[in-house]
Amino acid sequence: MGRVLKTRAVGGPRAVFTDREQLDVRDAAALGNAVPLAERWVNLASILRVACVDPAAEDEVAWRWRAVHLEMTRTVIDAAVGGGLSQLVLLSSVYASAAAARAGGAPRSSPEALSHGAMNLAIEAAGRQAAAAGIDVACVRLGAVTWPDRPARAPEERAHWLSHEDCAAAFEAILAADVVPGRFTVFTAVSPLAGERTDVANPFGWRARSRRVGWRRRLRAEVVDLKCRVAASPAGPALRALVGRCRSLQARRAAGTDMEER
């Protein structure tokens, strides 16, 4: 997620991206010190990716990591409320929609049998409480943002795909809109392919525009796959050195300082 938004410069030149080494969102004191640096926060932190937790997993390990992620997100929300931020954007998931339908909309935050959908419902409930304290809170029920940028082959995952350009546009629309104190918004962000129908209504004017995969996207994805396979191969370091040398020669020629290579 962070790579997608940073690559596409979401938020413009004033946006500041931080990683775990710069700001540990589990540290309430560090978050408190970061409050004066920005009026709006977009929380992309996820311990689930670091722990490689499958959203579909239902076991004690997955439940425990989800409870940790939920507590970490609550720490961010508490810091935002305590610091008087104007806007907070939280990540939810399309899994929350199914969980809400099963539970009749009631969030469940118990660490026992905490499904991926139930965890995101609990995050949304915490966001709603933050909005009641006066913050403009937006919870985005994200579809599958993949790398490379292409939908999965499985039909159920394909229906939840969110292209990189649609993902970036959704967050850009939120940050470009006027802040409304006390507003709570939750909406689904997916890129519906041909034949798919998903309600993505939102007050920010965002619309998904990726309606098909297209040959250019497929080609870019194949190139990324090839680079990954080459990097993982035994010959990867030598090939990267060769590519670097070729680029250096190209730059020197362009600068008019070409020298004979021995």
N, C-alpha and C positions, 0 to 999 in steps of 0.2 A: 504494500500500500504506500508506504513512505517513498519508495523508489519511483512509483508511478506519479505521485503528486509532485515530488521534487523535480523529476525529469521534465514535467510539463509546467513547471514554475507556477503552481497554483498559489494564489495569494499575492503574486507579484513580488517586487523587490523588497517589500517590507516584511515578507514572511520569513520566519526563522525556524529552521528544522533542527531538532535535537535528537540524539540517539541515547542509548542506555548509558554510554560512558560519560556523556555530558550532563544528563539529568535522569536520575533513577526515580521513576514515579511512585515507587513504593516508599520513598523517603518524604514524609509529610513536611519536614523542615525545609528540605530543598525545594519542594513545590511552593511553599510559602514565600521563599526568597525569589522565586521566578515570577510570582504574580505581578509585581510592578513592571515587568518587562513587556507585557502584552495585555491588550484589552480583551482579546479573543483567544481561546484555546481550541485546537483540534486534537483530540486524544486518539492517537493511532497505536499506542502501546499495547502489545499483546504478548503475554508470557506463553500463550498456547502454541504459537508458532515456534518459539525457542524450544519448547518441550516436545514438539512434533505430535501434538494431540489431534487425532482425527476427529472431526466434528461428529462423525457417526459412531464413535467409540462409546460404549456403555460398560465401563468397568471402574473399579475403585481408583485406579491411577488417573483416569480421565476426569472422574468426579472431583478428585482432590485438586488437580491442576485448575479446573474450572472455578472451584471455590477460591483459589489463590488469585486468579484473574479477576474475579468479581470483587474481591476485597481491594485489589490494586486499583480498580476503576473507581470504587467508592472513595478511596483516598484522594484521587484526582478531583472528584466531584466536591468533596468536603473542602479541599484547598480552594477550588474555584468559588464556592459559596463564601467561605471565610475571607477571601481576598476581594470580594466584590467585583468579579469579572462581569463584563457585559454580555458575553456569549460563550457558550460551550457546545462543541460538536462532539458527539459520542458515536462510536461504532457499535451497531447491532448487526443482526444477520437475518437473512430470509428465513432461517430456521425458527425465528421468533414467531413468525406468522402461524406456522403449523402448531407450535407449542401453545400459542394463545387460543387457537381453535379447540385444541384438546382440553385445555384447562378452563375454558370459558372466559379467557382474558385475565385470569388471576395469576400474578407472578409467583414463582416459587424459588426461594433462595437457599433452601436447605442443602448442605453439602452432600447429603446422602442422595444418591441417584439423581445428581444434578445434570440433566441433559444439556446439550449445547443450546437448544432453543429456550429452555427454562432459565439458563444463565443470562441470556440476552434479554429475556423479559424482566429479570431482576435489575439489570442495568438500566433498562428503560424506566422502570419504576423509580429508581434512584434519581434518574434524570428529571422525572416529573416532579419530584420533591424539590430538586434544585430550582426548577422553574417557579415553583410556589414561593421560593425565597427571593424571586425577582430577576433571575438570570434568563436570558433567551437561550433555550436548550433545543438542539436538533439532534435526534437519534436517526441515523441512517441505517436501514436494514439492507446491508450490502449483499449483492449477489457474489458469485465467484469471480474474483479478480485473479487471473491466471498469468503465469509467466512461462513460456511465451504467451502473447496476447491472442488467444483463440479459445473457443468453447470446447469443453470436454466432449467425448464421443457418446457417453452415456446420456440417454434422453432426459433423465431427471436432473442431471447436472447441467446439461446444455440449456435447459429452460431457465436456469438461474445465472447464466453467464452475464458479466458486466465488463464491457470493453474498457480499455484504458482511457480512451477519449471521453466516454460517457462517465466514467468514474471521476476523472479530473473535472469535467464540466459540472457534475453534481456539487462538489465541494466549492468550486468557484462560484456557483450560483448562491450557495448559502452565505459565503463570505461577502459577496457583492450586495446582498440584500440589506435593507435597513434593519437595525436591531430593534426588537420589540420586547421590552422588559416583561418577564413573567410568561412569555410564550413558550409552549411545549409543542414540538413537532416531531412526529415519527412518520417516516415514509420509506417505501421500498425502492431500491435502485438496482434495476436489472436492464439488460439490453435485449428486449424481446426480438427474437429472430422470427422469420416468416412463420405464421401460424400460431405463435405464442401470444397469449393475452395476460398481462399482469397490470394491476392497478399501481401506477407510479405517481398518483396525484400528490402535489406538494405546493406550498405557498411561495416557493422561490422561483417559479417559472422554469424549472429544469425539465427537460424532455430527453429521453433516450433517442439517439439518432442512428445507432448501429443496428441496422435491420438485417444485414447479411454479413457473412464472413469475407467473401471476396478473395480474388487471387493474390492481391498485394499483401493482405494480412497473412494468408497461408504461406507466402514466400518468406516474409519476414520471420514467421514462426519457425520455418524450416532452417533458416540461417542461424537463428538463436540456438536451436537444437544441435546443429552441426558444431557451432562454437563450443557448446557445453561438452559434446562428445570428444572433441579434439582436446579441450582443456583437461579432461579426465583421463586421456590416453597417456601411455608412457612417453610418447613423442611430443606431448603438449608443450613442455618448457622450450624445447628446441624450435618448435613451430612458432611460438610466441616471439622468441628472439629473432627469428627470420622475418616475421611480419614487422617487428620494430625496426629492424635494419632497413627494410624496404621503404618504410615510411620516412625514416631519417634521410635516405638518399633522395626520395621524392621531394622532401622539404628543402634540401640543399640545392637541388636542381632548380626548384621554383625561386630560390633566393639568389640564384646565379653564382653559387659558390661550389659548383660540382667539382669533385676531386677524383682523381683516378684511384680506384679501389684495388688493393693488392690481395 
